């Protein structure tokens, strides 16, 4: 790995990773409304997110833990959510 080249999370394989799904919406329906997340092997603090619905198959977003944290906190604030 070239230390001068930034790590491209989209270049790393995620074929054998274990996803954890966070579900809501149409619980119990034919097409569960979930987002699934997994750590990307070989990327310190790199993650991949997928939509579990059939129409979302093969689509993913990859982000660092810092990007995901910023998104989650911003989303929670915008929605007025508290723990």
Legacy VTK file of the C-alpha trace (Angstrom):
# vtk DataFile Version 3.0
C-alpha trace
ASCII
DATASET POLYDATA
POINTS 83 float
0.000 0.000 0.000
1.339 3.418 -0.954
1.331 5.672 2.155
1.191 8.781 -0.064
-2.009 7.655 -1.807
-5.249 8.112 0.158
-7.165 4.892 0.795
-10.085 4.420 -1.591
-12.732 2.482 0.354
-14.451 1.514 -2.925
-11.381 -0.420 -4.069
-11.543 -2.838 -1.127
-13.530 -6.097 -1.390
-16.478 -6.719 0.939
-17.585 -10.150 -0.262
-17.076 -12.026 3.014
-18.145 -9.385 5.548
-20.897 -9.785 8.118
-23.554 -7.085 7.915
-25.692 -5.920 10.833
-29.137 -4.606 9.863
-30.997 -1.746 11.509
-34.659 -2.062 10.558
-37.843 -0.045 10.808
-40.781 1.021 8.715
-42.784 -1.862 7.278
-41.831 -4.409 9.929
-42.981 -7.873 9.018
-43.640 -6.909 5.421
-42.384 -8.727 2.368
-39.568 -6.233 1.861
-38.135 -5.201 5.223
-36.997 -1.599 5.420
-33.419 -1.945 6.633
-30.018 -0.434 6.275
-27.164 -2.851 6.847
-23.637 -1.914 7.852
-20.336 -3.797 8.004
-16.697 -3.001 8.652
-14.504 -3.082 5.551
-11.574 -5.480 5.981
-8.248 -3.757 5.432
-9.604 -0.289 6.141
-9.095 1.042 9.632
-12.451 2.590 10.528
-13.980 2.016 7.070
-17.597 0.893 6.695
-20.008 -0.141 3.958
-23.780 0.515 4.093
-26.352 -1.309 1.995
-30.077 -1.118 1.459
-31.692 -4.517 2.071
-34.703 -3.981 -0.214
-34.549 -5.731 -3.618
-34.572 -2.441 -5.519
-31.595 -1.300 -3.436
-29.538 -4.405 -4.140
-25.993 -3.844 -5.386
-26.076 -0.216 -4.212
-23.808 0.753 -1.379
-22.174 3.701 0.317
-18.739 3.486 1.894
-17.600 5.896 4.572
-15.180 6.339 7.409
-16.318 6.023 11.000
-15.907 9.804 11.343
-18.163 10.455 8.346
-20.796 8.050 9.704
-20.644 9.591 13.182
-21.051 13.100 11.739
-24.016 11.921 9.653
-25.697 10.093 12.555
-25.308 13.006 14.958
-26.449 15.553 12.378
-29.456 13.418 11.423
-30.451 12.924 15.074
-30.195 16.670 15.756
-32.168 17.556 12.643
-34.922 15.100 13.612
-34.938 16.179 17.267
-34.020 12.655 18.424
-32.470 11.975 21.809
-31.033 8.755 23.237
LINES 1 84
83 0 1 2 3 4 5 6 7 8 9 10 11 12 13 14 15 16 17 18 19 20 21 22 23 24 25 26 27 28 29 30 31 32 33 34 35 36 37 38 39 40 41 42 43 44 45 46 47 48 49 50 51 52 53 54 55 56 57 58 59 60 61 62 63 64 65 66 67 68 69 70 71 72 73 74 75 76 77 78 79 80 81 82
